[in-house]
Each structure stands twice: as C-alpha cells, then as structure tokens.
Amino acid sequence: MIRTSCRPLRVTGERMPAAFCLEYAAFRELHLDWYLRYAYVRTGEWTRATHCVKAVFDALSAGWATALRSACPAARAWQLLRDQAGERTSCAEGHSWSIHCLLHDAQADTVLLHHRLGLSITQTAGLMGLEDHAVRALLRSAERAIEGFPPCVASRLRTARSSTAHDTALCAWE
C-alpha cells in the first residue's frame, strides 16, 4: 500500500532538517485517509486512487521544504491531489461520480468532500487549504449551478451514495 514513513529528503544537496521530516510525516498521517477517499471517488478504483495519492506524497516529499515556504502547504498539496486525480479520471458514461465533469474543480471538490464524504465545512476547508467562508461560497455557487441542470442529472447527484463515506452520509442537498 502507501508507505507511511518519511524518507530522507535533500534540499539543494543538504539533508533536510529532522523537524521537516516530522512535519511531513504528521501532514501525511493527517491527510492520507481523506486523500485516498477523495481519489477513490474521483477515479472509481482503489488501485488508481492509491497510485494517485502515492504520486502526490512522492511529489510533496521531494519538495517539502518548498511546500512549507508556500502560503498554505495544504492548498499546495490539494492542488497536486486534484491534478493527479484528474489525470486518472475520465468523464465517461457510467462513472459513478461525475460532478467534476459538470462543475468547476473547486466547486466539485467542496461538494464531494462536504456532501459525498460527509466532512464539515471546517474539515473541508482545512483539507483544501481554504478558509471556511470560501468553502461556503463554493458550495453555494455549486448549488446554484446544479439547480440549472436538467432534473435527470441533478437527481443522480442528489441520490448518489458513497462507499467510502460514513454509512449514514448521503449526497443530499437537504
């Protein structure tokens, strides 16, 4: 599966300080499960999801010092995850969760995390590296966009269940 230990990192030829390795390991531990769940819903397969998340953490570990210097490491990591999942996903007929084919990426991500996987606004914001108010705005704009979809499309989005979310979580707009 996905390795959870922190490998030695080098930045400009020097060994990365141990604290950075610990921060990376903590970040990975905190985000790994949700990244896998997100990638699984996006790709529809555990194998693809695992490869997707592995690629994200490989890229993060290689550039962890740069990520730490960025304004928001979580946002940087989320963009990597979104890109990797997008490369492994197609908007083909029959895909179980096609909201990314219908909405802008950030809107679709907030809908997937909040409604499909059952994360709170605060959890969704933290995972994506956004402020709570930005997640609320994205959810509202996604809801307005979905209202404009034909009923046959909107109803499929509202009734989809997640095999990776908590048993009681529904993708309902209630």
DRENPA-3360 file (N, C-alpha, C; in nm, 2 decimals, always signed):
BEGIN
1 = MIRTSCRP = +0.08/-0.12/+0.00/+0.00/+0.00/+0.00/+0.09/+0.12/+0.00 ~ +0.05/+0.23/+0.06/+0.12/+0.35/+0.07/+0.21/+0.36/+0.19 ~ +0.34/+0.38/+0.17/+0.43/+0.39/+0.27/+0.40/+0.51/+0.37 ~ +0.41/+0.49/+0.50/+0.38/+0.59/+0.59/+0.51/+0.65/+0.65 ~ +0.62/+0.60/+0.63/+0.74/+0.65/+0.69/+0.80/+0.77/+0.61 ~ +0.87/+0.85/+0.67/+0.93/+0.97/+0.60/+1.07/+0.93/+0.55 ~ +1.09/+0.94/+0.42/+1.22/+0.91/+0.37/+1.32/+1.03/+0.38 ~ +1.45/+1.00/+0.38/+1.54/+1.12/+0.39/+1.52/+1.21/+0.27;
9 = LRVTGERM = +1.52/+1.34/+0.30/+1.50/+1.43/+0.19/+1.62/+1.52/+0.18 ~ +1.64/+1.57/+0.06/+1.76/+1.66/+0.04/+1.71/+1.78/-0.03 ~ +1.76/+1.90/+0.02/+1.72/+2.02/-0.04/+1.85/+2.09/-0.07 ~ +1.87/+2.12/-0.20/+1.99/+2.18/-0.25/+2.11/+2.11/-0.20 ~ +2.11/+1.98/-0.21/+2.22/+1.90/-0.18/+2.25/+1.87/-0.03 ~ +2.17/+1.94/+0.06/+2.19/+1.92/+0.20/+2.07/+1.83/+0.26 ~ +2.10/+1.76/+0.36/+2.00/+1.68/+0.43/+1.89/+1.77/+0.49 ~ +1.77/+1.74/+0.47/+1.66/+1.82/+0.53/+1.66/+1.80/+0.68;
17 = PAAFCLEY = +1.64/+1.91/+0.75/+1.63/+1.90/+0.90/+1.52/+1.80/+0.94 ~ +1.55/+1.73/+1.05/+1.46/+1.63/+1.10/+1.33/+1.69/+1.13 ~ +1.32/+1.81/+1.17/+1.18/+1.87/+1.20/+1.10/+1.87/+1.08 ~ +1.16/+1.90/+0.96/+1.08/+1.90/+0.84/+1.03/+1.76/+0.81 ~ +1.11/+1.66/+0.83/+1.07/+1.52/+0.81/+0.95/+1.49/+0.91 ~ +0.96/+1.53/+1.03/+0.85/+1.51/+1.12/+0.72/+1.58/+1.08 ~ +0.74/+1.71/+1.03/+0.62/+1.78/+0.99/+0.56/+1.71/+0.87 ~ +0.64/+1.67/+0.78/+0.59/+1.59/+0.66/+0.52/+1.47/+0.70;
25 = AAFRELHL = +0.57/+1.39/+0.79/+0.51/+1.27/+0.84/+0.38/+1.30/+0.91 ~ +0.37/+1.41/+0.99/+0.25/+1.45/+1.05/+0.14/+1.49/+0.95 ~ +0.18/+1.57/+0.85/+0.09/+1.61/+0.74/+0.04/+1.49/+0.67 ~ +0.12/+1.40/+0.64/+0.08/+1.28/+0.57/-0.02/+1.19/+0.65 ~ +0.01/+1.18/+0.77/-0.07/+1.10/+0.86/-0.21/+1.16/+0.87 ~ -0.21/+1.29/+0.88/-0.34/+1.37/+0.89/-0.42/+1.36/+0.77 ~ -0.36/+1.36/+0.65/-0.44/+1.37/+0.53/-0.45/+1.24/+0.45 ~ -0.37/+1.14/+0.47/-0.37/+1.02/+0.39/-0.51/+0.96/+0.37;
33 = DWYLRYAY = -0.58/+0.94/+0.48/-0.71/+0.87/+0.46/-0.81/+0.95/+0.38 ~ -0.82/+1.08/+0.40/-0.91/+1.16/+0.32/-0.87/+1.17/+0.18 ~ -0.74/+1.18/+0.16/-0.69/+1.19/+0.02/-0.72/+1.06/-0.06 ~ -0.71/+0.94/+0.01/-0.74/+0.82/-0.05/-0.89/+0.81/-0.08 ~ -0.98/+0.85/+0.01/-1.12/+0.85/-0.01/-1.16/+0.94/-0.13 ~ -1.10/+1.06/-0.13/-1.13/+1.16/-0.24/-1.08/+1.09/-0.37 ~ -0.96/+1.04/-0.38/-0.91/+0.98/-0.50/-1.00/+0.86/-0.55 ~ -1.04/+0.79/-0.45/-1.13/+0.67/-0.49/-1.26/+0.72/-0.55;
41 = VRTGEWTR = -1.32/+0.82/-0.49/-1.45/+0.87/-0.55/-1.42/+0.93/-0.69 ~ -1.31/+1.00/-0.70/-1.28/+1.06/-0.83/-1.25/+0.95/-0.94 ~ -1.17/+0.85/-0.90/-1.12/+0.76/-1.00/-1.21/+0.63/-1.02 ~ -1.28/+0.60/-0.91/-1.36/+0.48/-0.92/-1.29/+0.35/-0.89 ~ -1.16/+0.35/-0.86/-1.09/+0.23/-0.84/-0.98/+0.25/-0.73 ~ -0.97/+0.15/-0.64/-0.87/+0.17/-0.53/-0.73/+0.17/-0.58 ~ -0.70/+0.09/-0.69/-0.57/+0.08/-0.74/-0.53/+0.22/-0.79 ~ -0.61/+0.28/-0.88/-0.59/+0.41/-0.93/-0.58/+0.52/-0.82;
49 = ATHCVKAV = -0.66/+0.51/-0.72/-0.66/+0.60/-0.61/-0.53/+0.59/-0.53 ~ -0.49/+0.47/-0.51/-0.36/+0.45/-0.43/-0.24/+0.51/-0.51 ~ -0.24/+0.48/-0.64/-0.13/+0.54/-0.72/-0.14/+0.69/-0.73 ~ -0.25/+0.74/-0.73/-0.27/+0.89/-0.73/-0.22/+0.95/-0.60 ~ -0.26/+0.90/-0.49/-0.21/+0.95/-0.36/-0.06/+0.93/-0.34 ~ -0.01/+0.81/-0.38/+0.13/+0.79/-0.38/+0.21/+0.90/-0.46 ~ +0.16/+0.93/-0.58/+0.23/+1.03/-0.66/+0.23/+1.16/-0.59 ~ +0.12/+1.20/-0.52/+0.11/+1.32/-0.45/+0.21/+1.33/-0.34;
57 = FDALSAGW = +0.21/+1.23/-0.26/+0.31/+1.23/-0.15/+0.45/+1.22/-0.19 ~ +0.48/+1.15/-0.30/+0.61/+1.15/-0.36/+0.65/+1.29/-0.40 ~ +0.56/+1.36/-0.46/+0.59/+1.50/-0.51/+0.61/+1.59/-0.38 ~ +0.52/+1.57/-0.29/+0.53/+1.65/-0.17/+0.66/+1.63/-0.09 ~ +0.70/+1.50/-0.08/+0.82/+1.47/+0.00/+0.95/+1.53/-0.07 ~ +0.94/+1.52/-0.21/+1.06/+1.58/-0.28/+1.07/+1.73/-0.27 ~ +0.95/+1.80/-0.25/+0.96/+1.94/-0.24/+0.90/+1.99/-0.11 ~ +0.91/+1.92/-0.01/+0.85/+1.96/+0.12/+0.90/+2.09/+0.17;
65 = ATALRSAC = +1.03/+2.12/+0.16/+1.08/+2.25/+0.21/+1.01/+2.36/+0.13 ~ +0.99/+2.35/+0.00/+0.92/+2.45/-0.08/+0.78/+2.46/-0.03 ~ +0.71/+2.35/-0.01/+0.57/+2.35/+0.03/+0.56/+2.42/+0.16 ~ +0.65/+2.40/+0.26/+0.65/+2.47/+0.38/+0.67/+2.62/+0.37 ~ +0.74/+2.67/+0.27/+0.76/+2.81/+0.25/+0.64/+2.87/+0.17 ~ +0.55/+2.79/+0.12/+0.44/+2.85/+0.05/+0.34/+2.91/+0.15 ~ +0.24/+2.98/+0.10/+0.14/+3.05/+0.18/+0.06/+2.94/+0.26 ~ +0.03/+2.83/+0.19/-0.05/+2.73/+0.26/-0.01/+2.59/+0.20;
73 = PAARAWQL = +0.06/+2.51/+0.28/+0.10/+2.38/+0.23/-0.02/+2.29/+0.20 ~ -0.13/+2.30/+0.27/-0.24/+2.22/+0.25/-0.30/+2.25/+0.11 ~ -0.30/+2.38/+0.07/-0.36/+2.42/-0.06/-0.27/+2.37/-0.17 ~ -0.14/+2.37/-0.15/-0.04/+2.32/-0.25/-0.06/+2.17/-0.27 ~ -0.07/+2.10/-0.16/-0.09/+1.96/-0.16/-0.23/+1.92/-0.23 ~ -0.33/+2.00/-0.20/-0.46/+1.97/-0.26/-0.46/+1.99/-0.41 ~ -0.39/+2.09/-0.45/-0.38/+2.11/-0.60/-0.31/+1.99/-0.66 ~ -0.20/+1.94/-0.60/-0.14/+1.82/-0.65/-0.23/+1.70/-0.66;
81 = LRDQAGER = -0.31/+1.69/-0.55/-0.41/+1.58/-0.55/-0.51/+1.59/-0.65 ~ -0.57/+1.71/-0.67/-0.67/+1.74/-0.77/-0.62/+1.71/-0.91 ~ -0.49/+1.75/-0.94/-0.43/+1.73/-1.07/-0.41/+1.58/-1.09 ~ -0.36/+1.51/-0.99/-0.33/+1.37/-1.01/-0.46/+1.29/-1.03 ~ -0.56/+1.32/-0.95/-0.69/+1.25/-0.97/-0.75/+1.28/-1.10 ~ -0.74/+1.41/-1.15/-0.79/+1.45/-1.28/-0.73/+1.37/-1.39 ~ -0.60/+1.34/-1.38/-0.53/+1.27/-1.48/-0.57/+1.12/-1.49 ~ -0.62/+1.07/-1.38/-0.66/+0.93/-1.37/-0.82/+0.91/-1.38;
89 = TSCAEGHS = -0.89/+1.02/-1.42/-1.03/+1.02/-1.42/-1.08/+1.05/-1.56 ~ -1.18/+0.99/-1.60/-1.25/+1.03/-1.73/-1.39/+1.06/-1.70 ~ -1.45/+1.14/-1.79/-1.59/+1.18/-1.77/-1.67/+1.09/-1.87 ~ -1.65/+0.96/-1.85/-1.72/+0.86/-1.93/-1.86/+0.82/-1.88 ~ -1.95/+0.78/-1.96/-2.08/+0.74/-1.92/-2.06/+0.62/-1.82 ~ -2.14/+0.63/-1.72/-2.14/+0.52/-1.62/-2.04/+0.55/-1.51 ~ -1.96/+0.65/-1.51/-1.87/+0.68/-1.40/-1.96/+0.71/-1.28 ~ -1.93/+0.66/-1.17/-2.02/+0.67/-1.05/-2.03/+0.81/-0.99;
97 = WSIHCLLH = -1.94/+0.90/-1.01/-1.94/+1.03/-0.95/-1.88/+1.13/-1.05 ~ -1.97/+1.19/-1.13/-1.92/+1.27/-1.24/-1.93/+1.42/-1.22 ~ -1.94/+1.46/-1.09/-1.96/+1.61/-1.07/-1.85/+1.69/-1.12 ~ -1.73/+1.63/-1.13/-1.61/+1.71/-1.18/-1.63/+1.73/-1.33 ~ -1.72/+1.66/-1.39/-1.74/+1.68/-1.54/-1.84/+1.79/-1.55 ~ -1.91/+1.83/-1.45/-2.02/+1.93/-1.45/-1.99/+2.07/-1.39 ~ -1.91/+2.07/-1.29/-1.87/+2.19/-1.22/-1.73/+2.22/-1.23 ~ -1.69/+2.35/-1.19/-1.55/+2.38/-1.18/-1.49/+2.30/-1.07;
105 = DAQADTVL = -1.36/+2.28/-1.08/-1.29/+2.19/-0.99/-1.31/+2.22/-0.84 ~ -1.29/+2.34/-0.81/-1.30/+2.38/-0.66/-1.45/+2.36/-0.62 ~ -1.54/+2.39/-0.70/-1.68/+2.36/-0.66/-1.71/+2.22/-0.64 ~ -1.66/+2.14/-0.74/-1.69/+1.99/-0.74/-1.61/+1.93/-0.62 ~ -1.50/+1.98/-0.59/-1.42/+1.92/-0.47/-1.50/+1.95/-0.34 ~ -1.55/+2.07/-0.32/-1.62/+2.10/-0.20/-1.75/+2.02/-0.19 ~ -1.82/+2.00/-0.30/-1.94/+1.92/-0.30/-1.90/+1.77/-0.26 ~ -1.80/+1.72/-0.33/-1.75/+1.58/-0.30/-1.72/+1.57/-0.15;
113 = LHHRLGLS = -1.63/+1.65/-0.10/-1.59/+1.64/+0.04/-1.70/+1.66/+0.14 ~ -1.78/+1.77/+0.12/-1.88/+1.80/+0.22/-2.00/+1.71/+0.21 ~ -2.05/+1.69/+0.09/-2.18/+1.62/+0.07/-2.16/+1.47/+0.05 ~ -2.06/+1.43/-0.02/-2.04/+1.29/-0.05/-1.96/+1.22/+0.06 ~ -1.86/+1.28/+0.11/-1.78/+1.22/+0.21/-1.81/+1.26/+0.35 ~ -1.90/+1.36/+0.36/-1.96/+1.39/+0.49/-1.87/+1.48/+0.58 ~ -1.77/+1.55/+0.52/-1.69/+1.63/+0.60/-1.76/+1.76/+0.64 ~ -1.73/+1.82/+0.75/-1.78/+1.95/+0.79/-1.72/+2.06/+0.70;
121 = ITQTAGLM = -1.78/+2.18/+0.71/-1.72/+2.29/+0.63/-1.58/+2.32/+0.68 ~ -1.55/+2.31/+0.81/-1.42/+2.34/+0.86/-1.32/+2.23/+0.82 ~ -1.37/+2.10/+0.82/-1.28/+1.99/+0.77/-1.25/+2.01/+0.62 ~ -1.35/+2.04/+0.55/-1.33/+2.06/+0.40/-1.23/+2.17/+0.38 ~ -1.25/+2.28/+0.45/-1.16/+2.40/+0.43/-1.02/+2.36/+0.46 ~ -1.00/+2.29/+0.58/-0.87/+2.25/+0.62/-0.80/+2.16/+0.52 ~ -0.87/+2.06/+0.47/-0.82/+1.97/+0.37/-0.78/+2.04/+0.24 ~ -0.86/+2.13/+0.20/-0.83/+2.20/+0.07/-0.74/+2.32/+0.09;
129 = GLEDHAVR = -0.71/+2.36/+0.21/-0.63/+2.48/+0.23/-0.70/+2.61/+0.21 ~ -0.83/+2.61/+0.24/-0.91/+2.73/+0.22/-0.97/+2.78/+0.35 ~ -1.03/+2.90/+0.35/-1.10/+2.95/+0.47/-1.24/+2.89/+0.46 ~ -1.30/+2.89/+0.58/-1.44/+2.84/+0.59/-1.54/+2.91/+0.49 ~ -1.52/+3.04/+0.49/-1.61/+3.13/+0.41/-1.60/+3.10/+0.26 ~ -1.48/+3.06/+0.22/-1.45/+3.03/+0.08/-1.52/+2.89/+0.04 ~ -1.52/+2.80/+0.13/-1.59/+2.67/+0.11/-1.74/+2.70/+0.10 ~ -1.79/+2.78/+0.20/-1.94/+2.81/+0.19/-1.98/+2.87/+0.06;
137 = ALLRSAER = -1.89/+2.96/+0.01/-1.92/+3.03/-0.12/-1.92/+2.93/-0.23 ~ -1.82/+2.84/-0.23/-1.81/+2.74/-0.34/-1.93/+2.65/-0.33 ~ -1.97/+2.61/-0.22/-2.09/+2.52/-0.20/-2.22/+2.59/-0.26 ~ -2.23/+2.72/-0.22/-2.35/+2.80/-0.27/-2.35/+2.81/-0.42 ~ -2.23/+2.84/-0.48/-2.22/+2.85/-0.62/-2.25/+2.72/-0.69 ~ -2.20/+2.61/-0.63/-2.23/+2.48/-0.69/-2.38/+2.45/-0.68 ~ -2.44/+2.48/-0.57/-2.58/+2.46/-0.56/-2.66/+2.53/-0.66 ~ -2.62/+2.66/-0.69/-2.69/+2.74/-0.79/-2.67/+2.68/-0.93;
145 = AIEGFPPC = -2.55/+2.63/-0.95/-2.52/+2.57/-1.08/-2.60/+2.44/-1.10 ~ -2.61/+2.36/-0.99/-2.68/+2.23/-1.00/-2.83/+2.26/-1.02 ~ -2.88/+2.37/-0.97/-3.03/+2.40/-0.99/-3.06/+2.42/-1.14 ~ -2.96/+2.46/-1.21/-2.97/+2.48/-1.36/-2.96/+2.35/-1.44 ~ -2.92/+2.24/-1.38/-2.91/+2.12/-1.45/-3.04/+2.06/-1.48 ~ -3.05/+1.98/-1.58/-3.18/+1.91/-1.61/-3.21/+1.82/-1.49 ~ -3.34/+1.79/-1.46/-3.37/+1.71/-1.34/-3.31/+1.57/-1.34 ~ -3.29/+1.51/-1.45/-3.23/+1.38/-1.46/-3.09/+1.38/-1.41;
153 = VASRLRTA = -3.02/+1.48/-1.44/-2.88/+1.49/-1.39/-2.87/+1.53/-1.25 ~ -2.95/+1.63/-1.21/-2.95/+1.68/-1.07/-2.99/+1.57/-0.97 ~ -3.09/+1.49/-1.01/-3.14/+1.39/-0.92/-3.03/+1.28/-0.90 ~ -2.95/+1.25/-1.00/-2.85/+1.15/-0.98/-2.74/+1.20/-0.88 ~ -2.71/+1.33/-0.89/-2.61/+1.38/-0.80/-2.66/+1.39/-0.66 ~ -2.79/+1.41/-0.64/-2.85/+1.42/-0.51/-2.87/+1.28/-0.44 ~ -2.88/+1.17/-0.51/-2.90/+1.04/-0.45/-2.79/+0.95/-0.45 ~ -2.67/+0.99/-0.50/-2.55/+0.90/-0.50/-2.51/+0.88/-0.36;
161 = RSSTAHDT = -2.47/+0.75/-0.33/-2.42/+0.72/-0.20/-2.27/+0.69/-0.22 ~ -2.19/+0.71/-0.11/-2.05/+0.69/-0.12/-2.02/+0.56/-0.04 ~ -1.94/+0.47/-0.11/-1.90/+0.35/-0.04/-1.78/+0.38/+0.05 ~ -1.73/+0.50/+0.04/-1.61/+0.53/+0.13/-1.65/+0.63/+0.24 ~ -1.77/+0.68/+0.24/-1.81/+0.77/+0.34/-1.87/+0.69/+0.46 ~ -1.90/+0.77/+0.56/-1.97/+0.70/+0.67/-2.10/+0.64/+0.63 ~ -2.14/+0.53/+0.69/-2.26/+0.46/+0.64/-2.38/+0.55/+0.63 ~ -2.40/+0.65/+0.71/-2.52/+0.73/+0.71/-2.51/+0.86/+0.62;
169 = ALCAWE = -2.39/+0.88/+0.56/-2.37/+1.00/+0.48/-2.43/+0.99/+0.35 ~ -2.51/+1.08/+0.31/-2.58/+1.09/+0.18/-2.53/+1.21/+0.10 ~ -2.54/+1.20/-0.03/-2.50/+1.32/-0.11/-2.63/+1.39/-0.13 ~ -2.70/+1.44/-0.03/-2.82/+1.51/-0.04/-2.80/+1.66/-0.02 ~ -2.88/+1.74/-0.08/-2.87/+1.88/-0.07/-2.97/+1.93/+0.03 ~ -3.01/+1.86/+0.13/-3.12/+1.89/+0.22/-3.08/+2.01/+0.31;
% end
